[in-house]
Amino acid sequence: MSMWIGSLPKRLQLTILPHCDFEVLLENKMHYTDISGKRFNGLTAINFHHKDEKDNPIWIFRCDCGKEVLLARKKVVSGHTKSCGCKKHKKNLDITGMRFGKLVAISKHHYDSKHNDYWLCKCDCGKETTARRTHLLNGNIKSCGCLLKEWKGSLKHGCWARNKRLFKIWQGMHKRCYHPSANQAKFYKDKGVIVCKEWHDPVVFEKWALANGYADGLTIDRIDNDGNYCPENCRWVSVKEQARNKSTTHWIMYKGKKMCLTSLMEMLNIPKNFYYKKRKEGFSDIEIINLMELYNA
C-alpha cells in the first residue's frame, strides 16, 4: 500500500494520506478525488459505483429532474455532461392545448430514434395527425395537410390560375422567412422578419397586390429592411430599384436628403472608375462628390 501511495506525486500524497482508508480504496479501486455531494450543472454526485473497462471512475449522479444515472466522473466534472439527458431532449416541455396554425396539440405521442418528440394534434378540419414538436414551434407545420390542398386548389381553380407569377412571389416570401437557405437566414429569419398573419392567406395577398400597383416586371420590396412583410411596409418596385434598397446598400446624405450612393453617382455623372480610384487614394464620399460638382460647374 505504501509503495502504491509512494508512486503518486507528493502533493497528492499529502491530500490522500490523512483521509483515506487504504483497504477500501484498493478493494474498490476508487479514484482518489471524492466529489460526493458536489453539484455540477444539473447533476449532484451521490457516491462512487465502479470503474469501467478503461479504468474510468463511474459515479451515481442525481439529476435536477429527480432521475439517478451512472455517468463517467471526468465527463461530468469537465462540463461535457450537464444532465441525465432531459435538458438536451427537452422531454418535460408541455405544449398540450397550444394552437399552431390549424393544429391543437393533444398529447405527447412518441420519440423517434434521435429523441425528437412527436405530438398528437387535432386539425380544425377534424383530422388527427402527429407532428414533431420543434416543427410546430417554429411554424413549419400548421395543418394536417389540408391547408396546402386549399392553396393548391386556389392555384388551380381560382385567381392564382390567372397569375402564377404572383403566387410564386407569395411562396418565395414565405420561404425566405420560414425556410431560408444558409445564405438567406441572416437577412430574414435571424433578424426576426415574418409575414403578417393576413398574408398567410394567398387570396388576401393577391387582392392587396392588385390594388397596390402590382404589374409584371415588378417585385415586392420592404421599405424598411428590418421590418416585416405587411401592407404598411411593402411596395412594388423594379428589380433595379429593389437592388438599391438592401441592408448592404451604401447610403449617403446629400443636401439634407438620404440617397443611395449608386443613384447619386448616376445623377452627378460620376464614373465608377473615377469614384473607386479616388476612394483608393483616400478621398471620402463627400470629397468625391464635391470634386464632381466643381467639375460639372
SVG drawing of the C-alpha trace seen along z (x, -y; Angstrom):
<svg xmlns="http://www.w3.org/2000/svg" viewBox="-64 -76 71 82">
<polyline fill="none" stroke="black" stroke-width="0.4" points="0.0,0.0 2.8,-2.4 4.5,-1.7 1.3,-2.5 0.9,-5.7 4.6,-6.5 4.1,-6.3 1.8,-9.3 3.0,-12.9 3.9,-14.4 1.1,-17.0 -1.4,-14.2 0.2,-12.1 -0.4,-14.9 -4.0,-15.1 -4.7,-11.4 -2.7,-10.1 -4.7,-11.8 -8.1,-10.9 -8.0,-7.6 -9.0,-4.1 -6.4,-2.2 -8.2,1.2 -11.4,-0.3 -9.5,-2.3 -7.7,0.7 -10.6,3.1 -13.0,0.9 -10.2,-0.8 -11.8,-4.2 -10.5,-7.4 -8.7,-9.4 -10.9,-12.5 -14.1,-12.5 -16.9,-14.5 -19.8,-13.2 -22.4,-15.9 -20.9,-18.3 -23.0,-19.8 -22.0,-20.1 -24.6,-22.0 -27.8,-20.0 -26.1,-16.9 -25.3,-16.2 -22.7,-13.4 -24.0,-10.8 -21.3,-8.1 -18.8,-6.1 -20.1,-3.0 -17.4,-1.2 -14.7,-1.6 -15.3,-0.9 -13.1,1.2 -10.9,-1.8 -10.4,-2.3 -12.5,-5.5 -14.5,-6.0 -18.2,-5.8 -20.4,-7.7 -24.0,-7.8 -25.4,-11.2 -28.9,-12.7 -30.3,-15.0 -32.4,-18.0 -35.4,-16.2 -35.1,-13.6 -33.6,-10.8 -30.4,-8.9 -27.9,-7.9 -24.5,-6.3 -22.0,-8.7 -18.3,-9.0 -16.8,-11.3 -14.5,-13.2 -17.3,-14.0 -19.5,-15.5 -16.7,-17.4 -15.4,-18.8 -18.9,-20.0 -19.3,-17.7 -22.4,-16.1 -24.8,-18.5 -27.9,-16.4 -29.3,-12.9 -30.5,-13.9 -33.7,-15.6 -32.4,-19.1 -30.9,-18.1 -34.1,-16.4 -36.5,-18.8 -38.7,-16.0 -40.5,-18.0 -41.8,-20.7 -45.6,-20.5 -47.4,-22.1 -50.8,-20.4 -53.6,-22.7 -51.4,-25.1 -52.5,-26.1 -50.2,-26.1 -52.0,-27.4 -54.9,-25.0 -53.5,-22.4 -54.1,-22.0 -51.7,-19.8 -53.5,-17.0 -50.8,-14.8 -47.2,-13.5 -47.2,-10.6 -43.7,-9.1 -40.0,-9.8 -38.0,-9.0 -34.5,-7.4 -32.9,-10.8 -35.1,-11.6 -37.3,-14.1 -40.7,-14.2 -43.8,-13.9 -47.2,-15.1 -50.7,-14.0 -52.6,-17.1 -56.1,-17.7 -56.7,-19.9 -59.6,-22.3 -60.8,-20.1 -61.4,-17.3 -58.5,-15.1 -55.8,-13.9 -52.2,-13.8 -48.7,-13.6 -46.1,-16.3 -42.7,-17.0 -42.7,-19.5 -39.9,-21.7 -41.7,-21.9 -44.8,-23.1 -43.0,-25.7 -41.1,-27.2 -44.1,-27.3 -43.0,-24.7 -46.2,-22.7 -49.6,-24.5 -52.1,-21.8 -52.6,-18.1 -52.0,-18.9 -55.4,-20.4 -54.0,-23.9 -51.6,-23.0 -54.5,-21.4 -56.6,-24.6 -53.7,-26.7 -53.1,-24.3 -56.8,-24.3 -56.8,-28.1 -53.8,-28.0 -55.5,-25.5 -59.1,-26.7 -59.1,-30.3 -57.4,-33.6 -53.9,-32.1 -54.5,-30.2 -54.6,-33.6 -51.4,-34.9 -48.9,-32.1 -46.1,-34.7 -47.8,-36.4 -48.3,-33.0 -44.5,-32.3 -43.8,-35.7 -46.1,-34.8 -44.3,-31.4 -40.8,-33.0 -41.8,-35.5 -42.8,-32.7 -39.8,-30.6 -37.3,-33.4 -38.9,-34.0 -39.6,-30.4 -37.5,-28.1 -34.4,-30.2 -31.2,-28.9 -28.0,-29.3 -27.2,-32.5 -30.7,-34.0 -31.2,-33.3 -29.1,-36.2 -31.2,-38.7 -34.7,-37.2 -35.2,-34.6 -32.2,-35.6 -33.5,-39.2 -37.0,-38.1 -38.6,-39.1 -42.0,-37.4 -45.0,-37.5 -48.1,-39.2 -51.0,-36.9 -53.4,-38.2 -50.9,-37.4 -50.7,-33.8 -53.8,-33.6 -52.7,-33.8 -56.1,-35.2 -55.8,-38.2 -52.2,-38.8 -53.4,-38.7 -56.2,-41.3 -53.6,-43.6 -51.1,-43.2 -53.6,-44.1 -54.9,-47.1 -51.5,-48.5 -49.7,-48.7 -48.7,-45.2 -47.6,-44.6 -45.5,-42.1 -41.8,-43.0 -42.2,-44.5 -41.1,-42.8 -42.1,-43.1 -39.9,-45.3 -39.8,-46.0 -39.4,-49.8 -37.7,-49.1 -35.3,-46.2 -35.6,-45.3 -39.4,-45.3 -41.9,-42.5 -43.8,-41.6 -47.0,-43.6 -49.2,-46.1 -47.6,-49.0 -44.0,-48.1 -44.2,-46.7 -44.4,-48.2 -44.0,-47.1 -40.8,-48.3 -38.5,-47.4 -35.6,-45.0 -33.1,-47.8 -34.8,-49.9 -35.1,-47.0 -31.4,-46.2 -30.7,-49.7 -32.8,-49.1 -30.9,-46.3 -29.3,-46.1 -25.9,-46.2 -26.8,-49.4 -24.4,-52.3 -26.4,-55.4 -25.2,-59.0 -26.7,-62.3 -26.7,-64.8 -28.2,-68.3 -30.2,-67.1 -31.6,-64.0 -30.7,-60.4 -29.7,-58.8 -28.3,-55.6 -24.7,-56.2 -25.2,-54.5 -28.2,-56.7 -26.3,-59.8 -23.4,-58.8 -25.7,-58.5 -27.4,-61.8 -24.0,-63.6 -22.5,-61.7 -19.7,-60.3 -17.9,-57.5 -17.4,-54.3 -13.7,-54.0 -13.2,-57.6 -15.0,-57.0 -13.1,-53.8 -9.8,-55.5 -10.4,-58.4 -11.5,-56.1 -8.3,-54.2 -6.4,-57.4 -8.1,-58.1 -10.9,-60.6 -14.2,-60.4 -17.6,-60.1 -18.3,-63.8 -15.0,-64.9 -15.5,-63.0 -19.0,-64.5 -17.6,-68.0 -15.0,-67.4 -17.5,-66.3 -19.8,-69.3 -16.9,-71.7 -16.0,-69.8 -19.6,-69.9 -19.9,-73.6"/>
</svg>
